[in-house]
Amino acid sequence: MEAIAKLNNCPTSPRKMRLVVDLVRGKNVEQALNILKYTRKHAARDVEKLLISAISNWEVKNARNAQDADLYIAQIKVDGGSMLKRFRPAPFGRPHKIRKRSNHVTIILDSLN
């Protein structure tokens, strides 16, 4: 049985989030939590919280302890979210576009057993 957790509209650019997500893709859950705990990227905290949420979703769905199940990250993906568009003054009175990006992260856990 698999469990799903989603993080929507996280205020980090998708490119920066993918750097963190690529570190844990396909890993065992305990190994992924250790990697995320010691990664110095800001996005690692959000992915760590999402992974803990996915583990608790799996425990509720299967009524078993996650440590006995040998869980791994079956799929994790980052999609672009909504974008805030702002203007900043540029030389000669022209506007310069500022795009504040966000992303959606989806994680799917599955057990090896």
C-alpha positions as YAML, in Angstrom:
chain: A
units: angstrom
residues:
- id: 1
  name: MET
  ca: [0.00, 0.00, 0.00]
- id: 2
  name: GLU
  ca: [1.24, 3.46, -0.81]
- id: 3
  name: ALA
  ca: [0.71, 6.83, 0.84]
- id: 4
  name: ILE
  ca: [0.68, 10.29, -0.71]
- id: 5
  name: ALA
  ca: [1.51, 13.72, 0.73]
- id: 6
  name: LYS
  ca: [1.43, 17.05, -1.11]
- id: 7
  name: LEU
  ca: [2.90, 20.46, -0.41]
- id: 8
  name: ASN
  ca: [1.26, 23.22, -2.43]
- id: 9
  name: ASN
  ca: [2.45, 26.78, -3.07]
- id: 10
  name: CYS
  ca: [5.76, 26.49, -1.27]
- id: 11
  name: PRO
  ca: [7.50, 29.88, -1.74]
- id: 12
  name: THR
  ca: [10.70, 28.48, -3.20]
- id: 13
  name: SER
  ca: [11.59, 28.31, -6.87]
- id: 14
  name: PRO
  ca: [11.10, 24.86, -8.42]
- id: 15
  name: ARG
  ca: [14.71, 24.78, -9.58]
- id: 16
  name: LYS
  ca: [16.04, 25.14, -6.02]
- id: 17
  name: MET
  ca: [13.56, 22.58, -4.69]
- id: 18
  name: ARG
  ca: [14.56, 20.02, -7.34]
- id: 19
  name: LEU
  ca: [18.17, 20.17, -6.11]
- id: 20
  name: VAL
  ca: [17.02, 18.90, -2.72]
- id: 21
  name: VAL
  ca: [14.46, 16.42, -4.06]
- id: 22
  name: ASP
  ca: [17.05, 14.76, -6.30]
- id: 23
  name: LEU
  ca: [19.11, 13.89, -3.21]
- id: 24
  name: VAL
  ca: [16.39, 11.66, -1.72]
- id: 25
  name: ARG
  ca: [14.62, 10.21, -4.77]
- id: 26
  name: GLY
  ca: [14.38, 6.39, -4.50]
- id: 27
  name: LYS
  ca: [16.01, 6.23, -1.06]
- id: 28
  name: ASN
  ca: [14.92, 4.42, 2.07]
- id: 29
  name: VAL
  ca: [12.86, 6.64, 4.42]
- id: 30
  name: GLU
  ca: [15.36, 6.60, 7.30]
- id: 31
  name: GLN
  ca: [18.20, 7.35, 4.93]
- id: 32
  name: ALA
  ca: [16.24, 10.19, 3.32]
- id: 33
  name: LEU
  ca: [15.45, 11.77, 6.71]
- id: 34
  name: ASN
  ca: [19.14, 11.72, 7.63]
- id: 35
  name: ILE
  ca: [20.10, 13.31, 4.32]
- id: 36
  name: LEU
  ca: [17.49, 16.05, 4.68]
- id: 37
  name: LYS
  ca: [18.41, 16.74, 8.30]
- id: 38
  name: TYR
  ca: [22.03, 17.57, 7.41]
- id: 39
  name: THR
  ca: [21.44, 19.30, 4.07]
- id: 40
  name: ARG
  ca: [22.15, 23.01, 4.35]
- id: 41
  name: LYS
  ca: [19.55, 24.12, 1.79]
- id: 42
  name: HIS
  ca: [16.49, 26.03, 2.99]
- id: 43
  name: ALA
  ca: [14.18, 23.80, 0.93]
- id: 44
  name: ALA
  ca: [15.36, 20.70, 2.83]
- id: 45
  name: ARG
  ca: [13.26, 21.68, 5.87]
- id: 46
  name: ASP
  ca: [10.08, 21.77, 3.80]
- id: 47
  name: VAL
  ca: [10.81, 18.41, 2.17]
- id: 48
  name: GLU
  ca: [11.65, 16.88, 5.57]
- id: 49
  name: LYS
  ca: [8.30, 18.02, 7.01]
- id: 50
  name: LEU
  ca: [6.52, 16.64, 3.94]
- id: 51
  name: LEU
  ca: [8.28, 13.28, 4.29]
- id: 52
  name: ILE
  ca: [7.29, 13.03, 7.97]
- id: 53
  name: SER
  ca: [3.71, 13.81, 6.96]
- id: 54
  name: ALA
  ca: [3.77, 11.09, 4.29]
- id: 55
  name: ILE
  ca: [5.08, 8.57, 6.85]
- id: 56
  name: SER
  ca: [2.23, 9.40, 9.25]
- id: 57
  name: ASN
  ca: [-0.27, 9.16, 6.36]
- id: 58
  name: TRP
  ca: [1.07, 5.67, 5.60]
- id: 59
  name: GLU
  ca: [0.76, 4.63, 9.26]
- id: 60
  name: VAL
  ca: [-2.86, 5.82, 9.44]
- id: 61
  name: LYS
  ca: [-3.76, 4.12, 6.17]
- id: 62
  name: ASN
  ca: [-2.18, 0.76, 7.02]
- id: 63
  name: ALA
  ca: [-2.57, 0.67, 10.85]
- id: 64
  name: ARG
  ca: [1.05, -0.49, 11.20]
- id: 65
  name: ASN
  ca: [4.30, 0.97, 12.42]
- id: 66
  name: ALA
  ca: [6.38, 2.49, 9.61]
- id: 67
  name: GLN
  ca: [9.70, 1.23, 11.03]
- id: 68
  name: ASP
  ca: [8.71, -2.39, 10.47]
- id: 69
  name: ALA
  ca: [7.49, -1.85, 6.91]
- id: 70
  name: ASP
  ca: [10.75, -0.95, 5.13]
- id: 71
  name: LEU
  ca: [9.35, 2.19, 3.44]
- id: 72
  name: TYR
  ca: [11.02, 3.92, 0.52]
- id: 73
  name: ILE
  ca: [10.28, 6.96, -1.63]
- id: 74
  name: ALA
  ca: [8.60, 5.50, -4.69]
- id: 75
  name: GLN
  ca: [8.03, 8.81, -6.43]
- id: 76
  name: ILE
  ca: [8.72, 12.45, -5.65]
- id: 77
  name: LYS
  ca: [8.16, 15.31, -8.06]
- id: 78
  name: VAL
  ca: [8.28, 19.10, -8.12]
- id: 79
  name: ASP
  ca: [5.95, 21.14, -10.32]
- id: 80
  name: GLY
  ca: [5.82, 24.87, -10.79]
- id: 81
  name: GLY
  ca: [3.17, 26.70, -8.81]
- id: 82
  name: SER
  ca: [1.63, 30.13, -9.03]
- id: 83
  name: MET
  ca: [3.87, 33.10, -9.69]
- id: 84
  name: LEU
  ca: [3.69, 36.56, -8.13]
- id: 85
  name: LYS
  ca: [4.58, 39.21, -10.69]
- id: 86
  name: ARG
  ca: [6.07, 42.48, -9.50]
- id: 87
  name: PHE
  ca: [7.82, 45.44, -11.12]
- id: 88
  name: ARG
  ca: [11.05, 47.10, -10.06]
- id: 89
  name: PRO
  ca: [12.35, 50.34, -11.53]
- id: 90
  name: ALA
  ca: [15.12, 50.02, -14.11]
- id: 91
  name: PRO
  ca: [17.23, 52.76, -15.72]
- id: 92
  name: PHE
  ca: [15.51, 55.43, -17.86]
- id: 93
  name: GLY
  ca: [12.22, 54.94, -16.01]
- id: 94
  name: ARG
  ca: [11.49, 51.51, -17.43]
- id: 95
  name: PRO
  ca: [9.90, 48.70, -15.41]
- id: 96
  name: HIS
  ca: [11.78, 45.46, -14.84]
- id: 97
  name: LYS
  ca: [9.78, 42.28, -14.14]
- id: 98
  name: ILE
  ca: [10.34, 40.35, -10.91]
- id: 99
  name: ARG
  ca: [8.82, 36.87, -10.87]
- id: 100
  name: LYS
  ca: [8.48, 35.32, -7.41]
- id: 101
  name: ARG
  ca: [8.08, 31.63, -8.09]
- id: 102
  name: SER
  ca: [6.47, 28.89, -6.01]
- id: 103
  name: ASN
  ca: [6.18, 25.15, -6.40]
- id: 104
  name: HIS
  ca: [4.11, 22.06, -5.63]
- id: 105
  name: VAL
  ca: [5.83, 18.96, -4.23]
- id: 106
  name: THR
  ca: [4.20, 15.50, -4.31]
- id: 107
  name: ILE
  ca: [5.69, 12.49, -2.55]
- id: 108
  name: ILE
  ca: [4.54, 8.85, -2.76]
- id: 109
  name: LEU
  ca: [5.81, 6.27, -0.27]
- id: 110
  name: ASP
  ca: [5.61, 2.51, -0.72]
- id: 111
  name: SER
  ca: [6.84, -0.51, 1.21]
- id: 112
  name: LEU
  ca: [9.21, -3.15, -0.09]
- id: 113
  name: ASN
  ca: [7.20, -5.96, 1.53]
...
